[in-house]
Amino acid sequence: MMLRPMPCAPWNLRGGSAFLAAGDAGHGWRIVKFAAPRVRTSRPASELSESEQLRMSAMRTSRRFFLTGASALAAAVVAGHASAQDVIGDILKSSTRGNWDDQFDARASETGKVASTLPIFSQQTVAFTEQAVAQYQNIVAQGGWEQVPATKKLQLGVDDPDVVPLRKRLMVAGDLAKSAGISTAFDSYVDSAVKRFQLRHGLPADGAMGKYTYAAMNVSAQIRLGQLQTNLQRLKEKAGTLGSRYVLVDIPGAQIEAVENDRVVLRHTAIVGKIDRQTPIVNSKINEIIVNPYWNAPVSIVLKDIIPLMRKNPNYLKDSHIRLFAPDGSEVDPMTVDWSTDDAAKYRFRQDPGSNNAMASVKINFPSPDGVYMHDTPQQSLFGKLMRFDSSGCVRVQNVRDLVTWILRDTPGWDRQHFEAAIKTGENTPIQVVNPVPVHFLYLSAWSTGPGVVQFRDDIYGLDGNSELQITSSL
């Protein structure tokens, strides 16, 4: 159920006047309403319906506005300086109240939901992205949007002049309905709109204006239009050609889709290659799952990481359960190797299965000229990072066991229970996949999955042709 913003004042101002009256002894002041078609009475929270509880929760979000108004109302009535209706009128005219009019209960945005089960590389996505291009052409023709000053951490409850350009910016892109109005208040409308903007840009939807949100927001409309046009061509080349059941890794988005019959059935957070160790474009088929895999370190990692680590800590290989093998297959004692040179790169570095293994519990294999694959990781905390470009080219998969279970669906004897039991043995177990599943590593940084739902991602590898889109490397 979606929680929508509700009026801050917890009483109905229509149909009669209101004033403060003394309640029963010891119970203080209460609001009394006369000549109204209906009266709202106070009840314990346990007696409220779910919808009423949600409304009360939303009211509390803007409690400081209510408390200010209530205090003014009480003071006026007790002192006799003004009628309750006059004070209420002043409250409603306040520039800090946000939008408390008849439309307050409307959606913050007039466009579609960001979440979708529509695959990124679908024909419908192509059509929606073409609509997005037309939308942004119109925005550019009308002068684009103004920059939002990136000097303060704006968030819910703040009242600041910079909220005005923020509201305007959110309205132009369709994240904030025009009926929300223009004011200096960062109210629940703006909070919802900022969260929607963040979701569309692959950012944590916390509603706070931080440096990454400002950077994404202040990319010009003209540059965003160019980004859409560039990615529309990529979409057209691949949409509808990936099959009825496949795995997609979107590299800029650092996300994975498991697609079946034109619907995303699983979505996973991913960690992809660093800027200097990029994840390549892949079009292949998953033909093997390895439970409790050995990890054979690529030569690039041996040269860039392992040899320098051995120079600092001669026990690194032993501590990491990595064994060294000569070209003839014989095991080599690391203490006999000269680590001051790069000669060790001629050996094979193999890490035994276990909790410290770089691939943890499972490896997803497929033919690849670049030798990349997908796998689990012992470093689960990395999935919580804002920018997940941290691997040496392979793709780490969050909740990988769910994906593997889906891949092995047609492989007899390998249901989830059997798969989990195999992991617990700690034994290296290769599984040949019946009906190999197509897998695609593709590069898409802008698309649309519905009217007004335009997605943008950081052009991490700089393939879109404009340096302003490489937001991560500029901050």
N, C-alpha and C positions, 0 to 999 in steps of 0.2 A: 504494500500500500504506500502511495506517495504522500508524504506530508507536505501540505501546501501552507504558505504563510497565511495567518489569520489576523484580524484586527487586534491591536495591542490592548484597547480598552475592553474589559470583560463585561460590558453591559450594553444593552441595546438602546441607542439614543433616539430611536424613532417612535412615534406614536404617543408621546407624552413627555413631561418634564421630570427631572430627577433632582433630588436634594439629599443632604445627609441628615439623618435623624438619630437620636439616641436610641440604642438598642436596649435589650433587657439589662438589668443591673449587672455590671462586671463584664459586659460583652462589647463595650466600646461603640464606635460608630458603624453604621451600615448604610448601604445605598437603598433608597426606597423610590419606587417608580409608580406614578399615578397616571390614570387616563390612558393606559396602554391596552392594546388588545390581548397581550399576554404578559406574564411576569416570569422572570427567570429567578429561581430560588437556589440557594446554596445547598449542595448535597455532599456527603462524603465521597472521596475519590473512588471508593470501592463500588459505589452505586452508579457511577457514570458509565455510559456505553463507551465502546472503543473509539468511536468517532469523536465523542465529547472529550475523552481523555487526550486525543491527538490535538484537538483544538486548544485545550488548556495548555498543552505543552508548547504549542506555537505561540500562544499569548505570552508565556513566560520569557520567550526569546527577546522580546522588546520591553521587558518589565520596567526598564529605567524611564521610558517614555510614559508608561502608565503611572508610575509612582510620582513622577513630576506633575502630571496632570491631576492626579488624585489629591496630591498635597495642595495644589493651587485651588482646587474645588473646595476642599475642606476649609481652607483659610478664608476663602471668599464668603462662604455661607455662614461660618461661625462669626466672622467679623461684621457681616452684614453689608459689606462694601459693594457686592455685585450679586446678581442672580446666578444660580447654577448654570443656567443656559448660556449666560454671557461668558462665563469662564470656559465652559465646554467649547463655545465658539472660538475662543482664543486658542485653545489647545489644538483644535482641528485646523486652524489657520497657520499653526507653527511651521516654520521651514524645516524643522528637524523631524517632523513626524513621518517622513517617507510618504507612502501612498496608503491612506486609510479609507479611501472612498469606496464606492460600490464595487470596484474592480479588485479590491485587495485580495479577495479569495480566488482570483484568477491565477492561471499558471504564470510563473516568472517568464517563461519563454513561450512564444507563439508557434515555435517550430517543433520538429519531431524529437523523440527521445534519442539520446546518444547511443545507448546500449542496443545491440542488434545481433541477430543470428545470421544475418546476410553475409556470405563469404566476401572477402575483399576482392578476389578475382572472379566476379560473377558478371553476367551481362547486365543485371540490374544495377550493379555498382557503376558500370560504364555509363548507363543512362543517367543515374543520379549525379555522377561526376560531370557529365556534360551540362546538366542543369546548374551545377555549382559554378562551372566556368562562366555561364551566362549571368548568374547572380553576381559574380565578382567583376565581370566586365561592366555591369551596371553600377556597382559600387565605385569602381575606378572612374567611370564617366561622370559620376556625381562628386568627384573630388576625394574619394577614399575616406579615410578616418584620421582624426587628429591623434597625435602622440599623447599618451598618458604619462604625466610626470612620475618617474621611477625613484622618488626620493623618500617615500614613507611606506611602512608596512600597513597598508589599509586592510581592515577586516571588519567583521560584524560588530556593530555597536559604535564604530568610529563616526564622528561627524567632522568632515573636512572638505574644504573647497575642491580638492583633487578628486573627490567622488563624482563631481559633475562631469569632467571629461571621461571618467571611467564609465559612468552610465551611458554617455553618448557612444563610446566605443563599443560597448556591449550591445547596444541597440542596433548599430549599423550591421553587425554580423549576425543578428537574430538571437543572441543569447538572452537578451532582456527585452520584454515586451514594451512597446512605446507607452502603453497605458500605465506603466510603473512610474512615469513622470521623471522630471529632473529636479534633484535636490542634492544637498550636501550630505545626506544621511546614508551610511552604508547599512541598509536595513536587510531584512530577510530576502527581499526581492533581489538585491544586488548580490547577496551571499549565494543564492541559488544560481544566479547568472554566472558568477565567477567560477563556481564549481563546474557548471556546464562547459564553460570555455576551457577549463583545465582538462576535463575529460576528453574534449575534442582535440586537445594538443598532447595527449599522452602524459599529462602531469598529474601528480597526486591531487585529488579533489578535496583540498582542505579549506577552500574559500578565502585563503589569505593571499594577499598580493606580495609575493616574494620575487627575487631577482629573475628566476626562470619564467615565471608568469608574466612579469613586465617585459622581458626580452621577447617572448613569443607574441605578446599583444602589440608590441611596437614595431613589428615587421610590417612594412607598408602594404597596402592593398594591391598595388601594382606588382610587387614581388610575389605575394601570395597567388595572384592570378597566374603569373608565369610558372610558379611551382605546380599549380593545378594542371596547366596545359602540358607541361613536361610529363607529368605522371599519368595523364589521360592517355598519352601515346603508349606508355608501358602497359597500362590496363588493357587497351585494345589489342595489343599483341598477344596477351596471354589469356584473357578472360574467355571462359568456355572451352579451353583446351586442356585443362588440368585433369579431367576425368570426373567420375561420379563419386569417388572415394579417394581422398588424398590428404597429405599433411603439407601445410604451408608454413614456412618461416618467413615472416616479413622482417627484414634486417633492420631498417630504420626504426620500426616500431618495437623491436625486440619482443615480438610476440609470435605465438604459434596457434594455428587453427587446424583442428581435425574436422574435415568437411565430408559430409555424406549427403547425397541427393540435394545439392544446392542449399545446404543448411549447416551452420557451424554447430557441431555436437560437443566439441571440447575446445576450450581456449586456455592456453598456458602462457605464463610469463617466461621469457627466455633471457639468456645472457649470450651475446654474440661478440664478434671479434673487435679488438681494439682498432683504433685508427691506423696504427702501424702493423697490425696483423689482421687484416680484414677477412670477414667471412665471405667466401666466394658465392657467385650465382651457381645454383645446383639444380639439375633436373634429372632425377634418378628414381630408383624404386627400393624401398626398404625390404631387404631380403634376409636379414639375420638380426636376431636379438641375442646378446650375450649377457647372461646373468652372472654376477660376480666376476667382472672382466679383469684380465690383466691390462695394465696400461703400458704401452710402449711409447716412450717419449719421442716425439718428432725431433729431427736434427735441429730444426730452428729453435726449439725449446732447450735442447742440450747446449747449444752455443750461446743463446741469449740469457738463459736462466740457470741451468744446472751447473755448468762449469764455473761461472762466477760464484755461485753459492758454495761449491766445493772448496774454492780458494779461501773463502771466509770461514767455513766450518767443515773440516775433513770428515766429520761424522754425519754429514747431511744425508748421504745415500742410505746409510745404515738406519738412521732415525726415521727415514721416510719409507723404509722397506722396499727400496729400489735396488735391484740386482744388476750387475754388469756382465754382459756376454760378448765374447770375441766373435769375429766373423765365422769361425769354425764351430760355434755353438758352445764352447767351453766357458765356464764361469770365471770371471776375472776379479781378483781382490782389488778394491778401489785404492788400497794403500800402496799398490805397486804402480799406479798410474801417475804420470807427470801432469799435474793439473795447471801448471804454469803456461802450458800451450793448449791449443785447441785439438790436439791429436786424439783426445778422448771421444771426439765426435764419431770416430770410426767404430765405436762399440755400440751395442744395443743396450738401452737402459729400460729395464722392465720392472714395473711395480707390481707386487703381489696383490691379489684380491684382499679386501678388508675395508674397515671403516675409514682408513686414511687414504685409500685409493683415490686417485684424481677423478675417476668416473663413478666412484661409490658403488651402487648396487647394480647398475645396468648400463649397457651400451647399445645404441641403435645403429646398425650398420647398413650401408648401401654403397654401391660402386661410385667412386668419386676420383677424378684425376688429381684433385688437390689433397686427397687423403683425409677429408673432414668427415665428421660423424656427429651424432647427437648422443647425449649422455646425462646421467645423474651427476650430482656433485655433493661432496661433504660440506661445502661452504654455502649452506642454504641462506645465510644472511644476505648474500649478494643479491638475491631476488628482490629485496626490499630497497635497493638503491634506486635513486631517481634515474641515473643514466647507467644502463646495464650493457656497456660496451667494454667488456673486461676479459674476454677469452683470447686464445691464440688462433682463433678462426673457427673452431668447432662450436657447437651450440649446446649450451646447458639448458635443461628443461626442468621447470618447477613442476612438482606433482607428476613426475615422469612415469610412475607406475600406472596411473590412470591411462596415460597415452599408450603405454606398452600393452596393457590389457585390451585396449581398442584395436591395436595393430594385430594382436594375436587372436582376434575373435574367430577366425576361420581355421586356426591351427589346432588340430585335435590334441587334447590332453593338457592344454595350457590355458585353463581358466584362471581367474584371479587367485583363487585359493592355492592352486598348484604353483603358480608363479611366486607367490609370497613364501610358500614353503621352500622353494628352491633357493631363494635369497637367504633364508635362515641357515641353510647348510654351509654357506660360505664357499662352496665349490664352484669352480669355473664351469659354466654350462652353456654351450652354444645352442641356439634354437633356430632352425630354418623356418622362415615365415611362409606358410601356405598362402597363395594369392598375394604376392608381394605388393605392398602399398606404395603408390607414387609419392615422392617427396620433392618439394620445390623450395629452394632458398631464393627468394626474389627481393627486389629493391623497390619499395613503394613508400613515398613520404607524404602523399596527399591523395585523398579520395573522398567519396561521399556515399553513405549508405542509406540516405533518406532525404526528403525535402528539408533543406536548412541544416542538415547534419554533415558538416564539412570537416573532415579529419586532416590534421597536419601533424607531421613528425619532424624532428631534427634531422636535417640532411647530413648525417654523421660522417659519411665518406665523401661529401662534396660532389655528388654526381648530378645535382640539379642545376649547376651552373651559376650559382650566386652565393658568395661567401656569407651574406647576411643570414642564410638559412642554416649555417653551421653554428647553431646557437651554443652548443656545449663547449666547443673549442674557443669561443669568444668570451666566456665568462670565467 
